[in-house]
Amino acid sequence: MQTRRPILLERLRRRILAPLFDRLGYDLVPAEPDWSHRPLSAPEVDRLLANAATILEADLAAAGIPVRGSVRGMVDDFWALIPRAPVRQRRGGSGFNGALQLYVAMRALGPRHVIESGVFRGLTTWVIRQACPEAEIDCHDPDLSGLQYRDAQARYTTTDWSRADFRGLDPSATVAFFDDHVPQARRVVEAEARGLTQLLFDDDAAGHRIHAQGGPAHPTIAMVTALRDDPEPIRWLRNGRAFEQRSDDPLIGRAAACIARAHAFDDLHRATGYSPARLTSVTLRRSGALPAGAGP
């Protein structure tokens, strides 16, 4: 009976549920992650992993992130790990490429403390734990009800990270990862105020790709850096509503002054065939930070 159950469920989905949802204007698809579709033959796997490692090596160098060890080895490790991910998701959250980039970046950075703002189902927390098994992880999300993975050693809170007490935190050994749909320029200013210098962002939507993102966390890192060089406002349309991001927004200027280097990782789609990724590395200037635990 166990072997027939998936077949029966698939027939039910195709013949009854999917047509019903289609009439309502929705798609009903199995919650199979993109990494469940993968090559198996050795030459094709090797080509995929080698190409991904080459792109990631260039990304890490452009981001100014030193690498200890072999990037190809990290990619190989991730390839073996990801099928065991405890989170099953098809839409929303990180896919294969985003998870791979986060894993390699965290392995290269090797932080002792990770601040994660935006947890969703918990996949990125799991990826961070695999990359940094000894790290302390603080997870912040206003709604933790959708967790499919809860890290046994991590600290979870529904309090925004900007209001958390991080006294005693070593900023030089900490990486903050933001996937929370809060204005990314605001997160830069908050992080700089706490003495952090290494940040990673998901969903860093550029103005010329805004239509593919939906609701960006504007001002995004890409907008901050673009408007620093070109004062022309960035405008876009979402669900019939017009938006504009102006260069004279005070938050733009404050965030731009904090950023020493920003690098949007390359689209791994040409190497892996999976959906595009969105990781951006941001290095902040070392400047006079506020006392630990103080707000911006």
Buried (B, 14 or more C-beta within 10 A) or exposed (E): EEEEEEEEEEEEBEEEEBEEBEEEEEEEEEEEBBBEEBBEEEEEBEEBBBBBBBBBBBBBEBBEBEBEEEBBEBBBBBBEBBEEBEBEBEEEBBBBBBBBBBBBBBBBBBBBBBBBBBBBBBBBBBBBBBBBEEBBBBBBBEEBEEBBBBBEEBEBBEEBBBEBEBEEBEBEBBBBBBBBBBBBBBBBBBBBBBBBBBBBBBBBBBBEBBEEBEEBBBBBBBBBBBBBEEEEBBEBEEEEEEBEBEBEBEBBBBBBBBBEBBBBBBBBEEBBBBBBBBBBBBBBEEEEBEEBEEEB
